[in-house]
Amino acid sequence: MYALFFRLFFRRMDAERAHRLAFGWIRLAARIPVLRTYVAAALAPRYTGLRTEALGLRMHGPFGLAAGFDKNAVAIDGMAMLGFDHVEVGTVTARPQPGNPPRRLFRLVPDRALINRMGFNNDGSAAVAGRLGARREVFRTVVGVNIGKTKVVPEDEAVGDYVTSAERLAPHADYLVVNVSSPNTPGLRDLQAVDRLGPLLTAVREAADRAVPGRRVPLLVKIAPDLADEDIDAVADLAVELGLDGIIATNTTIARDGLGLTSPAGLTRETGGLSGAPLKRRSLEVLRRLYARVGDRLTLVGVGGVEDAEDAWERILAGATLVQGYSAFIYEGPFWARAIHKGLDARLAASPYRTLADAVGADVRKVAA
């Protein structure tokens, strides 16, 4: 049903306009008590075997919504209603900013992919913190907050910019993510170099601890799939050295060659980050490499090209305790999370593993053995 609706309606509409429209429907449904109860019953059934503990947090399952969909923390209950076990909001910057001028979001339908150059459009960390602080939870879900650099802030002032957001948002976050891997803010990816990343993560850790003295807010870093393998190793080693809680692998890619793209060349040449199915192989490679490097010392979050339960299961076997998606939601629609949970539950039941935790990294450990 949704596939037909997408072809007849959303596919003909500008991608960002379609996002706003669908987003509005989700938010509206979550505000109507009887309707949201029925929607959640249909789309968010619970599987006890999928219960997950990660980052010191308990979740209904391992599958969450990646950052980028709910940039301003306005639809957390709506996304939980649709079955996402955790919702990562943002990316949020210290100052509000409009992002890049339209058009800035493109569907590559034959490739089941997206290209975006949104540019961290958001209301700013003060507004988002206020919204999170005033939220009255309808559906219990874990909320992560993804923070990035304000575009107009010079690179030599980036640490202070991140610290401002961390101080404001840490009290309202179940976990924090430092985003240094979006390709749409000039100079941002340069912060992934370990000599710059170390001081940044240390400062954010200290800011979160100051803001929430009675609770340790888990801190993760989100990295790009375009890093060279030796740089992935360096970031992994740094994360362990600093006592970071986890790594999210991966953000969007600036690559186009070698991905087998079949969409019109005019679309594939658009600048910005590519997400969706073409990213699947590389994001999985990065995840496996990270797990081989850090094992169970960090929580790894697999994201990039996750389309179905098989992809999610593959990420778990490769070392991911948590799995996230975004782009396939556009193509699969509101039943997507339900289908992934059902498929994961079936795969776990048919596997030799008693729990999901037992399955995490199993394929990598087999190779190492």
C-alpha positions in Angstrom: 0.0 0.0 0.0 2.7 2.5 1.0 4.8 1.6 -2.1 1.9 2.6 -4.3 1.2 5.8 -2.3 4.9 6.7 -2.6 4.9 6.2 -6.4 1.7 8.1 -7.0 2.2 10.9 -4.5 5.5 11.4 -2.7 7.7 10.6 -5.7 6.2 13.4 -7.7 6.8 15.9 -4.8 9.9 17.8 -3.9 11.7 15.7 -1.4 12.0 18.2 1.4 8.3 19.2 1.0 7.3 15.5 1.2 9.4 15.2 4.3 7.7 18.1 6.0 4.2 16.8 5.0 4.9 13.2 6.3 6.5 14.6 9.4 3.5 16.7 10.1 1.2 13.7 9.8 3.3 11.8 12.3 3.3 14.6 14.8 -0.5 15.1 14.4 -1.2 11.4 15.0 1.0 11.4 18.1 -1.0 14.3 19.6 -4.4 12.4 19.4 -4.6 10.0 22.4 -6.9 7.3 21.0 -5.3 7.3 17.5 -1.7 7.1 18.8 -2.6 4.2 21.0 -4.0 2.2 18.1 -1.1 3.2 15.8 1.5 2.1 18.4 -0.3 -1.2 19.0 -0.2 -1.9 15.2 3.3 -0.6 14.4 5.3 -1.0 17.6 4.6 -4.5 19.0 7.2 -5.6 21.6 9.4 -8.7 21.3 10.8 -9.7 24.6 13.8 -11.5 23.0 14.9 -8.2 21.4 15.2 -6.3 24.7 18.6 -4.5 24.7 20.9 -2.9 27.2 23.4 -0.4 25.8 25.1 2.6 27.1 23.7 1.7 30.5 20.2 2.2 29.1 17.4 -0.3 28.7 15.6 -0.4 25.3 12.7 -2.3 23.9 15.0 -3.4 21.0 18.2 -2.4 19.1 16.6 -0.5 16.2 16.5 3.3 16.3 16.0 6.4 14.1 19.2 8.0 13.0 19.9 11.7 13.4 18.6 14.0 10.6 15.0 13.1 10.5 13.9 15.0 13.7 16.3 17.8 13.8 14.6 19.9 16.4 13.2 17.3 18.8 9.5 17.9 17.9 8.4 14.4 17.1 10.0 12.0 19.5 6.8 10.4 20.6 5.6 10.2 17.0 8.7 8.2 16.1 8.4 6.0 19.1 4.8 5.4 18.1 6.1 4.1 14.8 8.2 1.5 16.6 11.7 3.0 16.9 13.4 1.8 20.0 15.5 5.0 20.3 15.4 8.3 18.6 18.5 10.4 17.9 17.5 14.1 17.4 19.6 16.7 15.6 22.1 17.6 14.4 21.8 20.5 16.8 24.2 23.5 16.7 24.9 26.1 19.4 23.3 28.8 17.3 20.1 28.5 15.3 20.8 28.4 11.5 18.7 28.0 8.4 21.1 25.6 6.7 21.9 25.7 3.0 19.6 27.1 0.4 17.1 24.8 -1.3 17.1 22.6 -3.2 19.1 20.5 -0.8 17.5 17.1 -0.6 17.3 14.7 -3.5 15.9 11.2 -3.9 17.8 8.7 -6.0 14.8 6.3 -6.3 16.4 3.6 -8.5 19.3 3.4 -6.0 17.1 3.6 -2.9 19.3 6.5 -1.8 19.2 10.1 -0.8 21.6 13.0 -1.3 21.4 15.8 1.2 23.2 19.1 1.7 20.9 20.4 4.4 23.7 22.1 6.3 22.5 21.5 9.9 19.3 23.5 9.6 18.0 23.6 13.2 16.6 25.9 15.9 19.8 26.0 18.0 20.7 24.2 21.2 18.9 26.7 23.5 15.6 26.1 21.8 16.0 22.4 21.5 17.1 22.1 25.2 13.9 24.1 26.2 11.8 21.8 24.1 13.3 18.6 25.6 13.0 20.0 29.1 9.3 20.8 28.7 8.5 17.4 27.0 6.0 15.2 28.7 6.8 11.7 27.6 3.9 9.7 26.0 5.9 6.7 24.9 9.0 5.6 26.7 12.0 5.7 24.4 15.7 6.5 24.7 16.5 10.0 23.3 20.0 10.7 21.9 21.1 14.2 21.0 23.5 14.7 18.1 25.5 18.0 18.2 27.5 19.7 15.5 29.4 22.9 14.8 27.7 26.1 13.9 28.6 27.0 10.3 29.7 30.6 10.9 32.0 29.7 13.9 35.6 29.5 12.8 37.4 26.1 13.1 39.6 27.4 15.9 36.5 28.2 18.0 34.8 24.9 17.3 35.5 23.4 20.7 33.7 26.2 22.5 30.8 25.9 20.1 30.4 22.2 20.9 30.8 22.8 24.6 27.9 25.3 24.6 25.6 22.8 23.0 26.8 20.0 25.4 26.2 22.1 28.5 22.7 23.0 27.3 21.6 19.6 26.0 23.3 17.0 28.3 20.7 17.4 31.1 18.0 16.3 28.6 19.8 13.6 26.7 20.0 9.9 27.4 23.2 10.0 25.4 25.2 12.6 23.4 26.8 12.3 20.0 29.6 14.5 18.6 29.1 14.8 14.9 32.3 15.6 13.1 31.5 13.7 9.9 28.8 15.6 8.0 30.1 16.8 4.6 27.8 19.8 4.5 29.6 22.1 7.0 32.9 23.4 5.6 35.9 22.1 7.6 33.8 19.9 9.9 35.4 16.6 8.8 38.8 18.0 9.5 37.9 17.6 13.2 38.1 13.8 12.8 41.9 14.0 12.8 42.9 12.6 16.2 45.0 15.6 17.2 41.9 17.8 16.9 39.3 15.2 17.9 41.0 14.4 21.2 40.7 17.9 22.7 37.2 18.3 21.3 35.9 15.1 22.9 37.7 15.8 26.2 36.1 19.2 26.4 32.6 17.9 25.5 33.0 15.1 28.1 33.9 17.7 30.8 31.0 20.0 29.8 28.5 17.2 30.0 29.9 16.2 33.5 29.6 19.8 34.7 26.0 20.1 33.4 24.9 16.8 34.9 27.0 16.2 38.0 24.7 13.4 39.3 24.7 11.3 36.1 27.3 10.3 33.5 25.7 11.0 30.1 27.1 8.5 27.6 29.2 10.2 24.9 29.7 8.8 21.4 31.3 10.1 18.2 29.9 9.7 14.7 32.5 9.1 11.9 32.5 9.2 8.1 32.7 6.2 5.9 35.3 8.0 3.8 38.0 7.8 6.4 41.0 5.7 5.4 41.3 2.4 7.4 44.3 3.6 9.4 42.3 6.7 10.4 39.4 4.5 11.5 41.9 2.6 13.7 43.2 5.8 15.1 39.8 7.1 16.0 39.0 3.7 17.6 42.1 3.8 19.7 41.4 7.4 20.7 37.9 6.6 21.8 39.2 3.8 24.0 41.9 5.9 25.4 39.5 8.7 26.3 36.9 6.4 27.9 34.3 7.2 25.3 31.1 5.2 25.4 30.7 4.4 21.7 31.2 5.1 18.0 28.4 5.5 15.4 29.5 4.1 12.0 28.8 5.7 9.7 27.6 9.1 8.5 26.9 9.9 4.8 29.5 9.6 2.1 30.8 12.1 -0.4 31.8 9.2 -2.7 30.0 8.5 -6.0 32.3 6.3 -8.0 32.3 2.6 -7.4 28.9 2.6 -5.8 27.0 1.3 -8.9 24.6 4.2 -9.0 22.0 4.0 -11.7 20.1 7.2 -11.1 20.4 10.0 -13.7 23.8 11.6 -13.8 22.4 15.0 -13.0 21.2 13.7 -9.7 24.2 11.7 -8.7 26.4 14.7 -9.4 24.6 16.8 -6.8 26.9 17.8 -3.9 26.2 16.6 -0.4 26.2 13.4 1.6 24.9 10.2 0.0 22.9 7.8 2.2 20.9 4.7 1.7 21.5 1.3 0.0 24.8 2.3 -1.9 26.4 3.0 1.5 25.7 -0.5 2.8 29.0 -2.3 1.9 31.3 0.4 3.2 29.4 1.1 6.4 29.5 -2.6 7.2 33.3 -2.7 6.5 33.9 0.2 8.9 31.8 -1.5 11.5 33.6 -4.8 11.3 37.0 -3.0 11.4 35.9 -1.1 14.5 34.7 -4.2 16.3 37.9 -6.1 15.5 39.8 -3.1 17.0 37.8 -2.4 20.1 35.7 -5.5 20.8 33.3 -5.0 23.7 35.1 -2.0 25.1 32.8 0.4 23.2 29.2 0.3 22.2 29.1 0.4 18.4 26.1 1.7 16.5 25.7 0.5 12.9 24.0 2.9 10.4 24.3 3.3 6.7 22.4 1.3 4.1 20.1 -0.5 6.6 17.0 -1.5 4.6 15.6 -4.6 6.2 15.9 -7.1 9.0 18.7 -9.0 7.2 20.8 -5.8 7.1 20.1 -5.1 10.8 21.0 -8.7 11.7 24.2 -8.4 9.6 25.2 -5.3 11.5 24.6 -7.0 14.9 26.8 -10.0 13.8 29.4 -7.4 12.7 29.6 -5.8 16.1 26.7 -3.4 16.5 24.8 -3.4 19.7 22.5 -0.8 18.3 21.4 -0.3 14.7 19.9 2.9 13.2 18.2 3.8 9.9 16.8 6.8 8.1 16.9 6.7 4.3 15.0 3.4 3.9 12.2 4.9 6.0 11.4 7.2 3.1 11.0 4.3 0.8 9.5 1.7 3.2 7.0 3.9 5.1 5.4 3.5 8.5 5.5 -0.3 8.7 9.3 -0.4 8.4 10.3 -0.6 12.0 7.7 -3.3 12.7 9.0 -5.4 9.8 12.6 -5.1 11.1 11.7 -6.1 14.6 9.7 -9.1 13.3 12.5 -10.2 11.1 15.2 -9.7 13.8 13.1 -11.8 16.3 12.8 -14.6 13.7 16.5 -14.5 12.9 17.5 -14.6 16.6 15.1 -17.5 17.2 16.7 -19.5 14.3 20.3 -18.7 15.4 22.6 -20.4 17.8 22.5 -17.4 20.1 20.4 -17.2 23.2 20.3 -13.4 23.2 21.0 -10.5 20.9 24.0 -9.6 23.1 25.4 -13.0 22.4 25.2 -12.3 18.7 26.9 -9.0 18.7 30.2 -9.3 16.8 29.9 -13.1 16.4 30.9 -13.0 12.7 34.0 -11.0 13.5 35.0 -13.2 16.4 34.7 -16.3 14.1 37.1 -14.7 11.6 39.6 -13.8 14.3 39.5 -17.3 15.7 
